[in-house]
Amino acid sequence: MTEPDPTPGDADATAQAAVVLVAAGRGLRAGGGLPKQYRTLRGKPVLAHTVAAFDRHPGVGEIVIVRGAEDGDLYSACGIVARCPLRDVTGGAERHASVRAGLAAVSDDFPYVLIHDAARPLVSAEVIDGVLDALRTHPGAAPALAVTDALWRGEGTVTGTENREGLWRAQTPQGFHLDAIRAAHAAHEGPAADDVEVARKAGLSVAITPGDDANIKITTGSDFARAERLMETGMDIRTGNGYDVHRFGPGDHVMLCGVALPHERGLQGHSDADVGLHTVTDAIYGALAEGDIGTHFPPSDPQWKGAESHIFLTHAVDLAAQKGFRITHADLTLVCERPKIGPHAAAMRESLAGLLRIGMDRVSVKATTSERLGFTGREEGIAALATVTLVRP
């Protein structure tokens, strides 16, 4: 499934971490004639999937991509668009040099940094959450899986065994307090297996957090087939429906999808009575099984009197992101005789797409009448129906 285009530069104000994606390796063992991070996986480059995994996490506020010096055209061809501020820098000949370049490019606005292999596109929100949670009490944290298979030594034949107790398979993202890992890398000489090794040599304590079997690092051609299977079986796809009605009252305009439409009457409601935004908001809450607008913003609470409805929709969108969902499509139908919706539909789509943080090609706003039947036919009010699709990889 193709992921939506987010609205650039709309990072979550509560973000705690920047991300450094290490994408400077050649990765030719995977075949295809390209570095693996630029090969296509389900219609998009691997790197684009990896960026999207972090971009939709509310704890992430900036992404730095460290690419190979000769990969500028390949990177540009990816056409990556992100909610977070996104920049690319040139890496070095070795991984530790690339990480240093990435760390130098990270802004000082975030206390934490997550360093991640670009070839791990299936990292989950839960894995990221685990690392961020551990960073509250440790200067470093990284996900890992306990070794459960027997371990042998040998070359061609088994010459011995190893005790697997206390052994772990390391994964990324490996997270650190930004200042601490910058200092650790500046002091480190020579190669290192990963950033945890650099941190430990600098005396930093690194917590082990839960890893994920699906968080594979694409290394060989067969890993692409495995990643395809995981992406097909791992998606949680939900659909929510919304319905709302508001009656006409005194006024000189109506608010629909955040756009003011001139009219001889306004819509009545506890808030600004934007029936379009209310309906889409309820559809998102429905897909999340999180009640409705009244659950989160009770009409009995005077603080919401006259509130602008984008507040409600933004809350629903943020709640979806916190649960690991991305919004992939929204379809809104307005039922009224007047005002005429057609002349304003494009502006309403643009407004709604911005609030949902998706492209306009994923937002539909259309109108119909009830053939002069019922309360909408008598021009007593406007009704709206919406369907929204959410996806959690």
ZATILO-543405 format. One record per residue (C-alpha): residue in one letter; x, y, z. Coordinates in steps of 0.02 Angstrom, whole numbers, plus 32768, in hexadecimal, padded with zeros to 4 digits. Example, Ala and Ser with C-alpha at 12.3 -4.5 7.8 and 13.67 -1.06 7.14 Angstrom:
! ZATILO-543405
A82677F1F8186S82AC7FCB8165
***
This chain:
! ZATILO-543405
M800080008000T804380AC7FD0E805C811F8064P801381CF8065D8077826B8046P808582C680ECT808083818100P813683BB8103G81798411819DD80E683E8820EA814883918298D80F48369833CA811783ED83C0T812F83638442A81BA830E83E0Q824D82D7844CA82C9829083CFA832382AC832DV834B821782BFV83EB81F18260L83CF817381D4V84728125819CA845E810A80E0A850F8120809DG853A80678087R854480147FDEG84DA7F7C800FL84F37F227F69R84E37E737FB3A84277E867FA3G84397E8C7EE6G83D57EF77E6FG846A7F617E3AL84427FE87EBAP846B80067F70K83E27FAA7FCEQ839D8048801EY836B80877F71R83207FE57F30T82637FDD7F23L81FA7F897FA9R813E7F897F8CG814A80167F0FK81BD80887F72P8277808E7F99V82A88038803BL82E980DF807BA823F81318060H81EB80AA80CAT826B80C38154V8253817F8155A81968168815DA81A480F381F3F81F6817D825AD819A820E820CR80F281CF8248H812F81BA82FCP80FC824F8369G819D824383CEV8208826B8336G8224831F8302E82B4831C8286I8301829F820EV83B382A681CAI83DF822F813DV849782068127R84B181D18072G8544819D8008A85A482267FB0E857B81D97F07D84C381BB7F2EG847F826B7F19D841982417E7EL83D781A07ECCY83A181FE7F66S834D82887F03A82F082077E9BC829F81C37F3AG823582607F45I822482508001V81A982C68055A819D82CC8113R8139831D819DC81DB833A81FCP826783AD81C4L82D1833F8153R838383578118D840982EE80C6V84C482F280E3T855582968096G859F820580F8G864E81C28108A86AB812780CEE868180C98170R85E080BE81D3H86248119826CA865881AC81FES85A981B281B3V855A81B3825FR85CA82438294A859382A581FBG84DE82838226L84F382B582DCA8547835782A7A84B08381823AV842F836382C3S83E98403830DD83FA842483C8D833D842E83DFF8328837B841AP8371832484B4Y837982798461V83B6823183BDL83888189836FI840A813C82FBH83BD80BF8283D83F0805181F1A839880908154A83857FDA811ER830D7FB581AEP82697FF78164L81F57F9281D5V82207FE1827BS81817FF082E1A813C807C834DE8148800683E2V82047FED83C9I821D80A983BCD81B180C48456G821B804A84B9V82BC80A58491L8274815184B5D822B8117855AA82D280CE8593L832D816F8568R82D181C585F6T833A81638671H83D5812E860DP8450818D859FG843E8105851BA83C0808184E7A83B280058459P833B7F788426A83767EC48421L83367E128418A83757D89848AV83D87D028430T836E7C638436D83C87BF283BAA845C7B8583E6L85047BD583BEW85937B75836CR86477B988343G86967B4C82AAE86CE7B5881F6G86767AD6818DT86627A658223V862B7A8982D4T86BE7A9F8348G86637ADA83E3T85CB7B30842DE85AE7BD38486N853D7BFA8518R84B17C6B84D8E847D7CA98584G84857D66858DL84A07D7984D1W84377DEF8469R841D7E1783B1A842E7ED383A0Q83B57F3C833CT839A7FF4831AP8367807D833CQ83ED809483BFG83C0812D8425F842A81A2848DH842D824884E3L846982B78456D84F8830E84AEA8538826A84F8I8542820A8454R8590829E83FAA861A82A2847CA862D81E48475H864381E583B8A86BC827783C0A872A82158439H871E816E83DFE87AA8131836FG87A080A582F1P870C803C82B8A867C80028325A85F77F7D8310D856E7FFB8334D854980978398V852C80358438E85E380018433V861680B7841DA85A880EA84AFR85E580618523K869B808A8502A8671813B853AG862980F685DCL8571810D85B0S84F1809385F4V8482804B856BA83DA7FFD8596I839A7F678534T82E97F8284F5P82737F08849DG829E7EE383E9D822C7EA08361D82427E0A82EFA81F67E708262N827A7EF88274I82EC7EA281F8K83847EEF81A5I837A7ED480EAT84217E8A80B8T84057E08802FG838A7DF47FA0S83207D798003D83057DFD8089F829D7E62800EA82247DD27FFAR82197DBF80B7A81FB7E7980CEE816F7E72804CR811B7DE580ABL812B7E3F8151M80E07EDE810AE804D7E7F80C1T80227E228160G804D7EA881DFM7FD77F3281A9D7F457F668216I7EC97FB981A0R7E31801081EBT7D9E807181A8G7D3980EE820CN7C95814481E3G7C5481EB821FY7BAC82448216D7B7982EF8256V7AF083708241H7AE88429826BR7A51849B8259F7A548547820CG7A4685E38279P7A77869A8273G7B1886C38219D7B6886F98176H7BD38660814FV7BEA85A78173M7C8D8551819FL7CAA84B1813CC7D5084558144G7DA284F0818CV7D68855F80FBA7CED85EE8113L7C6285E78090P7BF88686807FH7B40866280A6E7AAC86C180EBR7AA8864D8181G7B2885F781EEL7B2E854C823FQ7B06853A82F7G7B6C84D28370H7BCF84D38411S7C7084EE83AED7C7F85448305A7C0684BF82C1D7C7A84868233V7C1383EE8205G7C9783B28189L7D2783AE8205H7CB78364828CT7C8782D4821CV7D3982AA81E7T7D7182B8829DD7CED823C82D5A7D1F81C68248I7DD381C38289Y7D9A81A6833CG7D2B811B82FDA7DBA80C482A2L7E1F80CD8343A7D8C809283ADE7DA481318413G7CF181708421D7CC1821583CFI7CDF82CF83DEG7C6E82DA8476T7CDA825984CEH7D7682C484BFF7D28837384BAP7C85836D851FP7C0583F284EBS7BE6840C85A5D7C96845485B6P7C8E8511859AQ7D438519855EW7D0C84D084B7K7C848552849BG7CA6859F83F1A7D46853983DBE7D8E8526832CS7D6F847582F1H7E1F845A82B0I7E4E84428368F7DE283A7836FL7E22835F82CBT7ED8837F82FAH7EBB8320839DA7E75828B833CV7F05828D82BFD7F858295834CL7F2E820883A8A7F37819C830CA7FF181C082FBQ8010819783B1K7FC180ED8393G803180D182FBF7FAD80F18275R7FBC815C81DBI7F2481A38183T7F21816B80CDH7E7B81AC808CA7DE5821680BBD7D3F8224805EL7CC282A98095T7C1282C48051L7BB08361807EV7AF2835E806BC7AA084088052E7A4184737FD5R7AA7850E7FFBP7B2B85518004K7B6F85077F64I7C07849D7F8DG7C5484897EDFP7CA985337ED3H7CFD85177F7BA7D24845C7F71A7DDB84717F3EA7DFF84E87FCFM7DA684738046R7E0B83DD8009E7EAD843F801ES7E7E847380CEL7E4983C48100A7EE5837580B4G7F5383EB8117L7EFC83C081BAL7F0783058195R7FBE8317815EI7FA182BA80BBG7FA082E88003M7F0883347FB0D7EFE829C7F3ER7EC8823A7FD9V7E3C82B0800CS7D9082B77FBCV7D0F833E7FE2K7C6C83327F83A7BB9836C7F98T7B0A83317F71T7A5983657F97S79C683057FDFE795783367F4CR78FC83B47FBAL78CB832B8034G78E3833380F1F793683B9815AT79C483D380DEG794683E48051R78EB846880B6E799384C080CFE798A84AF818BG7A3D8471819BI7ACE840F8151A7AF683568168A7B9E83048148L7BE082528137A7C97821E8136T7CFF81828122V7DB6817F8156T7E3880F6813EL7EC780DC81BAV7F5B806781A6R7FD780298228P80687FC781DB
***
